[in-house]
């Protein structure tokens, strides 16, 4: 299976490491033999139809910040759309950063790949938050497989769980803690009484939050994941514009203390029932959604089995790379039929 | 799909109700049309190759305690093995009570059904705790499908989750709270300082515990579920005899209070890593396994995605009936191929 990687950040590099270290196991257990024939970052693109040297690519990125170390394979300044058009492959893996105004450059990458007949694995939430129904339609039209497990829950298989394991039950609603940074901040506020400002500074120091934490604390990251989950699991056709979004920035220490005195805690909850919204909500301390630190948790209200909650890490390079691997295994199965 | 029900207790009656109320939906969404051609309880058996009148069967069981109300279809005193041999059907659903000395009568029911070429759905833990590797072998040999989703987690799809959603990750260990009664008792002891005796009495009053709570509080129920999960998910070949089992009966209020003072709580944990065991263990209050009341929770230690925990109700008639439905959907798919 020939694969082109769009973006060469934490997730794509972790994936490259998995391909190197777990290759024989993936081949043996799942018949999966990914060959990376193209890598594109914001500076340029490298191709080799015989497979790029991944160790060299990782070393180049680490030392030079670009793929220039791949010598003859490297094309300085070539962009993703151009690279997708130039490269023969079966699967495009899109891992560029989430951008929520126009979903770019991910949206153009995904569209171009589908139009070229490539299967797509996407860990970038932007294209899905903005245009998921259209992209699913485009995938159908071009008869390609479109997978995006890594967009929700990182390595925790939230989407597959809901789709594959809850058959025969009716899902009446979804509530989730889908952003680790916000949850870390609220957990520190509740457990230790630290201020939001200090908790955020710690989150940044520990690498949980970006220098610009807007997506996390303003609820946008949660809203993206909610849109993707709802569309996938409940067959809705939402975009991020359809979600009422309120982040955690106005939650005060007094709010947290008041909740605590009533056996509750405040969590940033993305929910979809009659409508889709993101807002700080009170959760009982004894409820399975009351998870600590950077954990994510998602609760499916099913009938008649009641609430089923899945808890795991919601992010991380190696974790999200496992979701890319799962998606490739699924694509390989679709091929094999 | 012709189905014979072995046992007509809470789970089988809930299943019959689902077939009546959800029939059109199951047919439309999954092509599943279960026709109940036989029902056997401890008093006798009823057959009708055109499908039994389920409303009448439920009414008879409720009013008479037997299936005698099914008139011409009823055979007083006929046992399960005999009934399986007499009835033409595709699937046998075994729901008789768990018995852990010899696994009977469930074990004979399952074996007889497989030898007759029937697919088997089993919600009874006894046959699996005692002879799971042999039964899986027997199913292969007879080319029948053997499903038992309802034995672990009730309606919470624990087994399917591990098998279907954690592909590409290595599962390094499993730890679970698999018995709602024990967890209810330990939760009450920790939260309110009530004695084990009083908490157990309340559990019995509320219908969470049987009059004889031995299976629950002595850890046997947990051990059964651990064996089934380990064999299914990790391809081990355990029976309940291979598990070190210690229940909660020696946990004191002082133990619980001491754990609490250290930010921990005591839970009855079934675990499998280098060995399989059931024992009261300390769990951090902030860990996702710290679930309250009758909830069950199971934590898979995966590499590299870290701990993934699934939380839900672990028992209940309507809940476990949904797992029977899921298993029948899977069997129907295997047919359809």
Interface residues (C-beta under 8 A of the other chain):
Chain A: X26 X30 X154 X155 X156 X157 X160 X161 X164 X165 X166 X167 X168 X169 X286 X288 X291 X292 X293 X295 X297 X302 X304 X305 X306 X307 X308 X309 X310 X311 X312 X313 X316 X318 X319 X321 X322 X325 X326 X329
Chain B: X26 X30 X154 X155 X156 X157 X160 X161 X164 X165 X166 X167 X168 X169 X286 X288 X291 X292 X293 X295 X297 X302 X304 X305 X306 X307 X308 X309 X310 X311 X312 X313 X316 X318 X319 X321 X322 X325 X326 X329
